[in-house]
Amino acid sequence: FRSASKAAKSIGLTAFLTSPSLKEFAERVSGYALSQSPGLQVICYHPGDYVGPHNDHHPEEPHLRDGYVDLQITLTNDDVAHQSLLYENAGLFNQVVDIAIPSGVSVSHLPFWHQVTPLEARPGREATARRWLLLVSFIRNP
């Protein structure tokens, strides 16, 4: 973990993900005033990787009880055939979006139920198919 954090700092990734301009972007899109110190995650999906149904609700944590804002940057190589995000609308898992796009940015107010389907590689490209997710989680200011 320390070497990954060190590498992220050395290439400027940590500075970018914690930059005032990225925070301001998330605030403008979400409509919320957000904390100065976001949580950061970098996730690399390989073929077969997925995230099961969950809602990211943490009522036991006072600062998260009313939700928080996630900014997600996705970067997918050409070897990925498919991966989807399923999410709730009106209490049902009835929405789906393709997240195996070359690049994209999303901003979400959590909690809500969602899941990520297994990453599928293009035939013969299983060894190199990857989707990277840069995840920045902001606590809402009161």
matplotlib code that plots the C-alpha trace (Angstrom):
import matplotlib.pyplot as plt

x = [0.0, 2.8, 4.5, 1.2, 0.7, 4.2, 3.8, 0.5, 2.2, 5.3, 3.3, 1.0, -2.1, -2.7, -2.3, -4.8, -7.4, -7.1, -6.9, -9.2, -10.4, -11.6, -13.4, -15.0, -16.1, -17.7, -19.4, -20.8, -22.1, -23.5, -24.8, -23.3, -20.5, -17.8, -15.0, -11.4, -9.9, -11.5, -11.0, -9.1, -9.2, -7.6, -9.2, -8.0, -10.7, -9.4, -11.5, -14.1, -13.8, -17.1, -18.7, -21.9, -25.0, -24.4, -25.7, -22.7, -25.0, -23.3, -25.9, -23.7, -21.2, -22.7, -20.6, -21.9, -25.4, -26.9, -24.7, -21.7, -20.5, -18.4, -16.5, -15.4, -13.0, -13.0, -10.2, -10.7, -8.3, -9.4, -9.1, -12.3, -15.5, -18.0, -18.8, -22.0, -23.2, -26.7, -28.4, -31.7, -34.5, -37.7, -36.4, -35.7, -32.5, -33.8, -31.2, -28.0, -25.1, -22.1, -19.0, -16.5, -16.0, -12.6, -12.9, -15.6, -16.4, -19.4, -20.5, -23.0, -24.7, -24.7, -26.3, -28.2, -28.2, -25.8, -23.5, -20.8, -21.0, -18.0, -15.5, -15.5, -12.4, -12.5, -11.7, -8.0, -7.3, -7.9, -4.3, -4.4, -8.0, -8.2, -10.6, -9.1, -11.4, -10.1, -12.5, -12.7, -15.2, -16.2, -18.1, -20.8, -20.3, -23.2]
y = [0.0, 2.4, 2.0, 2.6, 5.8, 6.9, 6.2, 8.2, 11.1, 11.0, 11.3, 14.0, 11.8, 12.6, 16.3, 16.2, 14.2, 16.5, 19.7, 22.6, 22.7, 19.0, 19.7, 22.8, 20.7, 18.1, 20.9, 22.6, 19.3, 18.0, 21.3, 20.5, 22.2, 19.5, 18.8, 19.7, 16.3, 13.6, 9.9, 8.4, 5.0, 3.7, 0.5, -1.7, -4.1, -7.2, -9.7, -11.2, -8.5, -7.1, -5.4, -7.0, -5.1, -2.5, 0.9, 2.7, 3.7, 4.3, 5.4, 4.5, 7.2, 10.7, 12.5, 10.0, 9.5, 11.9, 10.6, 11.8, 12.7, 10.4, 11.7, 8.8, 9.0, 5.8, 4.9, 1.7, 0.2, -1.2, -4.8, -4.5, -5.7, -4.9, -3.8, -2.3, -0.4, -1.4, 1.0, 1.7, 4.0, 4.2, 1.4, -1.1, -2.2, -1.0, 1.3, 0.2, 2.1, 1.0, 1.8, 0.1, 3.5, 4.8, 7.6, 9.3, 11.3, 10.8, 12.5, 10.8, 11.5, 8.3, 6.3, 4.4, 0.7, -0.3, -3.0, -3.4, -6.4, -8.6, -7.1, -8.9, -8.9, -9.0, -12.5, -13.3, -10.1, -11.4, -10.9, -7.2, -6.0, -3.3, -0.7, 1.8, 3.7, 6.9, 7.4, 10.6, 10.6, 13.9, 14.4, 17.0, 20.1, 20.9]
z = [0.0, 0.9, -2.5, -4.3, -2.3, -3.0, -6.7, -6.8, -5.1, -7.3, -10.5, -9.2, -9.0, -5.3, -5.9, -8.8, -6.8, -3.8, -5.8, -5.1, -8.7, -8.6, -5.3, -6.9, -9.9, -7.5, -5.6, -8.7, -10.1, -6.8, -5.4, -2.0, 0.0, 0.4, 2.8, 2.1, 2.7, 0.5, 0.8, -2.2, -3.8, -7.0, -8.2, -11.1, -12.5, -14.3, -16.2, -13.8, -11.2, -9.9, -7.0, -5.6, -4.6, -1.9, -0.9, 0.8, 3.7, 7.0, 9.5, 12.4, 11.3, 12.2, 9.5, 6.8, 8.0, 5.5, 2.6, 0.8, -2.7, -4.9, -7.9, -10.1, -13.0, -15.2, -17.6, -19.7, -22.2, -25.6, -24.4, -22.3, -24.0, -21.3, -17.8, -16.5, -13.5, -12.3, -9.9, -8.3, -9.4, -7.3, -5.1, -7.9, -9.7, -13.0, -14.4, -16.3, -17.8, -19.7, -17.7, -20.1, -21.9, -22.8, -20.1, -18.2, -15.0, -12.8, -9.6, -7.3, -4.0, -2.0, -0.5, -3.2, -4.2, -7.0, -8.3, -10.9, -13.2, -13.9, -16.3, -19.6, -21.9, -25.7, -26.9, -26.6, -24.6, -21.1, -19.9, -20.6, -20.2, -17.5, -16.2, -13.7, -11.4, -9.6, -6.7, -4.7, -1.7, -0.2, 3.1, 2.8, 4.9, 7.2]

ax = plt.figure().add_subplot(projection="3d")
ax.plot(x, y, z, "-o")
ax.set_aspect("equal")
plt.show()
